[in-house]
Amino acid sequence: MEPKATQPRVSVCMAAYNGARHIREQIDSILPEIGPHDEVIIVNDCSTDETAAIVAAIPDARIRLIDAEQNRGYVATFERALGEARGEFVFLSDQDDVWLQGRVERMISALDGKDMVVSNCRHFDGAPGSFHEIRLRAKDSTHHVRNLLGIVVGYRLHWGCAMAVRRNLLAQALPFPHYMDESHDQWLSTVGNVNRSIVYMEEDTILHRLHGENLTPHGIRSASKIIRARIAFLRNVYVAVRRFRQTRQA
């Protein structure tokens, strides 16, 4: 009989698409941060460059490369990666950032019984826009209604690459709302705030790379797109509250 595989303590979930330029540097910054039985789940969203080959060539059994059958976009790709996670602590990761040393243990310690932690980022390799200057404050961790209002209005920004959640939160957050085609990070932070189980870290735990392919938003958004996004965020609050109540009644 084969020995039972050790359950990962940490799962890192990455959505990858045409990330050949930076993905190896990112993976090299992640691997020293996790344990020997942890996992890095990388879902390759039908990249047309060498992304998959670069990942597959890294000689580390902790990496799980999943090739998508069709291109579905970053939201669905992150959703699939999160659905594959087996660890107790689940970290989201972009394909082109750099993790700062010690971030995993600092973020897990910061949870302090909560289900979600979000840190700040240090932006580099590009000119930051005004939205990059918005930083989370630890004292706002318990201001859940205000935080939800900030998500809907747009002044409380949560970076997905700076998030970690306990596995049990995913039972409520997944599947993503069917109408959602952007801002999966704001959805997760909505769930954390609705649950009153989120912690904000003021320190930077990651170097967030800025370049032409990842700057958000891409220029000034039209009024119709802004309104559409705000309506979606309001729907997210409703869905998160409904799921929270269903979880408590189960």
Beta strands, then each sheet from edge to edge (+ up, - down):
strand 1: 10-16
strand 2: 39-44
strand 3: 63-67
strand 4: 89-93
strand 5: 98-99
strand 6: 116-124
strand 7: 163-166
strand 8: 198-209
sheet 1: 3+ 2+ 1+ 4+ 7- 6+ 8+ 5-
end
